[in-house]
Amino acid sequence: MENSVILYGASGHCKVIIDILECLQVGIQTIVDDNPITSSIMENSVVHTSNFSFTSSDSVILSIGNNKIRKKLSEQLKVTFEKVIHPNATVSKHSKIEEGTVIMAGAIVNPHVEIGKHCIINSGAIIEHDCIIEDYSHICPNASLAGGVLIGEGSQVGIGATIIQGITIGKWVVIGAGTVIINNVPDYSIVVGNPGKVIKLNQNEHH
């Protein structure tokens, strides 16, 4: 990683990334945000996007929790995207982590896991061996994936959710907090309960 990075997005998610960068002793060059009334976050000044131009030499982290917005911005910006791993996360050297992904404190990523671009592996999440997590997904705090689980693009696994081994979760799925998944889940589903049941299809997610 570069000695300093630019953060895009001054939200609560940004606060956690700032904290990780402090632990890694990586400087913050600038924080950019679309909200004109946000002027600072955690003692860092915030620049409005209208007053900032990205260049191809910039090292950037998309510090935005919304999966769709991260996808949109990652496709628009021609920059170098950095990945960030908290020093208290446990990440196997036999795993593969793509650009833009952020791994929070206490997360565990075991061998032969593949994590795509611009994913969030949140605090205390467990990703067991041989899982594949596609781009722009978010594994929320204390969610647990058993071995061989596939998470499709842009999906969100809610806080404390559990997915048994070998399950396939489609793209742009939302799994509710505490949900237990024992069957495959189709694209664009919203799933809640124990065992998890599809309560509706999220038509807004179609791309």
Secondary structure as UniProt FT lines:
FT   STRAND          4..8
FT   HELIX           12..24
FT   STRAND          27..33
FT   TURN            36..37
FT   STRAND          40..41
FT   TURN            42..43
FT   STRAND          44..48
FT   HELIX           49..51
FT   TURN            56..57
FT   STRAND          59..62
FT   HELIX           67..76
FT   STRAND          80..81
FT   STRAND          84..85
FT   TURN            87..88
FT   STRAND          90..91
FT   TURN            93..94
FT   STRAND          96..97
FT   TURN            99..100
FT   STRAND          102..103
FT   TURN            105..106
FT   STRAND          108..109
FT   TURN            111..112
FT   STRAND          114..115
FT   TURN            117..118
FT   STRAND          120..121
FT   TURN            123..124
FT   STRAND          126..127
FT   TURN            129..130
FT   STRAND          132..133
FT   TURN            135..136
FT   STRAND          138..139
FT   TURN            141..142
FT   STRAND          144..145
FT   TURN            147..148
FT   STRAND          150..151
FT   TURN            153..154
FT   STRAND          156..157
FT   TURN            159..160
FT   STRAND          162..163
FT   TURN            165..166
FT   STRAND          168..169
FT   TURN            171..172
FT   STRAND          174..175
FT   TURN            177..178
FT   STRAND          180..181
FT   TURN            187..188
FT   STRAND          189..192
FT   TURN            193..196
FT   STRAND          197..201
FT   HELIX           203..205
//
